[in-house]
Amino acid sequence: MKMITKKEVANKYINYLENGDIENVINLFNKKGIVDSPLYGTKKAKEFYHELSNDTTNSKLHLLGIFEEKDTSSIALYFTYKWTLKNNEKVEFDVVDIIDFDEHNKISKLKIIYDTVISRELLGKL
């Protein structure tokens, strides 16, 4: 059986996240997979995505690029995230996700990088 590539995982991640398909997002991670988020802190992937889902009404993602260096276990995603929170507040920002993979191309760590000034305030209102 052919192993899924890092780039295929990255595209699936963007698609699943936009569609709110949290279980499939979580399944892209290995059992110890973690997410390092500027708003939610460092958490197990399952915990992070369920928390995010609970705070979200809608997400629209526009992929701007996937960056991959040869001979590394990492990939970077650059995208615009339009986030509608449960209280119908909306915020839009550019995001870079750095994804570290294990030897089976399962995500072991995902580090989220973006400016949280507006989103932190809006999340605080929930």
Beta strands, then each sheet from edge to edge (+ up, - down):
strand 1: 29-37
strand 2: 41-44
strand 3: 56-68
strand 4: 74-85
strand 5: 90-101
strand 6: 107-113
sheet 1: 2+ 1- 6- 5+ 4- 3+
end
